[in-house]
Amino acid sequence: MAFAVITGASKGIGKEMAIILAKKKHDVLLIARSSKELSELAEKLKKEYSVNALTLPLDLSGSDAAKSVSDNILAQKLDIDILINNAGFGVWGAFDSTKLDEQLNMMQLNMQSLVSLTHKLLPYLKKNKQSYILNVGSTAAYQSMPYLSAYAATKSFVLSFSRGLHEELKDSGVCVTCLSPGPTETSFMERAGMKSQKIADAADKFGMSGEAVAQIGIRAMFNKETEAIPGGVNKLTAFFPRFIPKKLIERTVGNLYKP
Ligand SMILES: NC(=O)c1ccc[n+]([C@@H]2O[C@H](COP(=O)([O-])OP(=O)(O)OC[C@H]3O[C@@H](n4cnc5c(N)ncnc54)[C@H](OP(=O)(O)O)[C@@H]3O)[C@@H](O)[C@H]2O)c1
């Protein structure tokens, strides 16, 4: 069985995707920074689903990270047919009160690392008759988001890049899907530093489980969909802004996300 390379596999949506693929008897290469969490997950997948589960503890925001991944694949002579670019995070707050380093690190991980990994691993993916790339974007891609301004822009990038590449690669045997989750019960909000009751209440009301989001993403990937938005409310919030003046949307989102 070929391997699925999954970034951000130590927790949250990426971990759930690894479990779903292992249940389908797919071998996995798990990547994130937390080596202990990765090893524990790999042991569980090997024991419960009898798959080959490898780990690569790595900070993907490093400039040589994509090369390290492809060197690792080459050294271990791995056959890969799935790349899931899931690792990502957000930075919440008034832009000028956030740390510039953190914003740039986020842009590096959410965009540069995703593009570099895709570029480095495409030759391996093309060796198989059918391969898949699943990029994890966000419903933040569909409108500007005050107080998550740079994060939302990185996700617009992921969506646009994924759709363009889907069309470019349509005759290549590599299918590209973009998954755009809305609020999901993971450690995302904590990492983004979101300490707002208003946001927490909205997430409690509309949030989905990481497992449900992962299931929808993996299904969309194997169904060769271009874009998938999990959940009815998220579909509506992605669809309707195109009929409403942008200023109104931005003011409403700004009121919700204001620190
Ligand atoms: N949760 C939401 O509400 C939500 C909504 C829309 C979109 N998303 C997107 O979904 C994706 C997954 O997020 P999540 O919700 O599952 O959040 P999460 O629970 O915080 O998981 C993020 C994953 O990315 C990894 N990661 C973070 N920084 C990394 C780095 N520098 N190098 C390597 N790995 C790194 C983390 O592992 P380590 O910390 O071990 O490195 C973890 O495995 C992200 O792209 C996020 O933008 C989430």
The ligand as a MOL file (V3000), in Angstrom:
LIG
                    3D

  0  0  0     0  0            999 V3000
M  V30 BEGIN CTAB
M  V30 COUNTS 48 52 0 0 0
M  V30 BEGIN ATOM
M  V30 1 N -10.3150 24.4470 14.0710 0
M  V30 2 C -10.8930 25.3520 13.3200 0
M  V30 3 O -11.8300 26.0510 13.7690 0
M  V30 4 C -10.4670 25.5220 11.8850 0
M  V30 5 C -11.3270 26.2150 11.0180 0
M  V30 6 C -10.9500 26.3780 9.6970 0
M  V30 7 C -9.7460 25.8660 9.2410 0
M  V30 8 N -8.9090 25.2050 10.1010 0 CHG=1
M  V30 9 C -7.6220 24.7020 9.5690 0
M  V30 10 O -7.5060 23.3160 9.8520 0
M  V30 11 C -6.1220 22.9710 9.8770 0
M  V30 12 C -5.8730 22.0880 11.0950 0
M  V30 13 O -6.1080 22.8350 12.2650 0
M  V30 14 P -6.8050 22.2160 13.5590 0
M  V30 15 O -8.0970 22.8820 13.7270 0
M  V30 16 O -6.7470 20.7440 13.5470 0 CHG=-1
M  V30 17 O -5.8310 22.8430 14.6720 0
M  V30 18 P -4.8460 22.1600 15.7200 0
M  V30 19 O -5.5850 21.2030 16.5910 0
M  V30 20 O -4.1410 23.3210 16.3730 0
M  V30 21 O -3.8270 21.3230 14.8270 0
M  V30 22 C -2.8340 21.9470 14.0380 0
M  V30 23 C -1.8440 20.9220 13.5720 0
M  V30 24 O -0.8000 21.5830 12.8400 0
M  V30 25 C 0.4570 21.2610 13.4180 0
M  V30 26 N 1.4010 22.3610 13.3060 0
M  V30 27 C 1.2390 23.6310 13.7700 0
M  V30 28 N 2.3320 24.3660 13.5300 0
M  V30 29 C 3.2160 23.5310 12.8930 0
M  V30 30 C 4.5260 23.6970 12.3830 0
M  V30 31 N 5.1770 24.8650 12.4650 0
M  V30 32 N 5.1390 22.6300 11.8000 0
M  V30 33 C 4.4970 21.4410 11.7210 0
M  V30 34 N 3.2610 21.2270 12.1640 0
M  V30 35 C 2.6170 22.2620 12.7520 0
M  V30 36 C 0.1380 20.9430 14.8860 0
M  V30 37 O 1.0960 20.0830 15.4650 0
M  V30 38 P 2.3050 20.5380 16.4140 0
M  V30 39 O 1.7910 21.6090 17.3200 0
M  V30 40 O 2.6760 19.2620 17.0710 0
M  V30 41 O 3.3630 21.0190 15.4630 0
M  V30 42 C -1.1840 20.2030 14.7360 0
M  V30 43 O -0.9440 18.8610 14.4090 0
M  V30 44 C -5.3410 24.2930 9.8790 0
M  V30 45 O -4.8320 24.5150 8.5880 0
M  V30 46 C -6.4030 25.3330 10.2180 0
M  V30 47 O -6.1080 26.6000 9.6800 0
M  V30 48 C -9.2490 25.0170 11.4050 0
M  V30 END ATOM
M  V30 BEGIN BOND
M  V30 1 1 1 2
M  V30 2 2 2 3
M  V30 3 1 2 4
M  V30 4 1 4 5
M  V30 5 2 4 48
M  V30 6 2 5 6
M  V30 7 1 6 7
M  V30 8 2 7 8
M  V30 9 1 8 9
M  V30 10 1 8 48
M  V30 11 1 9 10
M  V30 12 1 9 46
M  V30 13 1 10 11
M  V30 14 1 11 12
M  V30 15 1 11 44
M  V30 16 1 12 13
M  V30 17 1 13 14
M  V30 18 2 14 15
M  V30 19 1 14 16
M  V30 20 1 14 17
M  V30 21 1 17 18
M  V30 22 2 18 19
M  V30 23 1 18 20
M  V30 24 1 18 21
M  V30 25 1 21 22
M  V30 26 1 22 23
M  V30 27 1 23 24
M  V30 28 1 23 42
M  V30 29 1 24 25
M  V30 30 1 25 26
M  V30 31 1 25 36
M  V30 32 1 26 27
M  V30 33 1 26 35
M  V30 34 2 27 28
M  V30 35 1 28 29
M  V30 36 1 29 30
M  V30 37 2 29 35
M  V30 38 1 30 31
M  V30 39 2 30 32
M  V30 40 1 32 33
M  V30 41 2 33 34
M  V30 42 1 34 35
M  V30 43 1 36 37
M  V30 44 1 36 42
M  V30 45 1 37 38
M  V30 46 2 38 39
M  V30 47 1 38 40
M  V30 48 1 38 41
M  V30 49 1 42 43
M  V30 50 1 44 45
M  V30 51 1 44 46
M  V30 52 1 46 47
M  V30 END BOND
M  V30 END CTAB
M  END
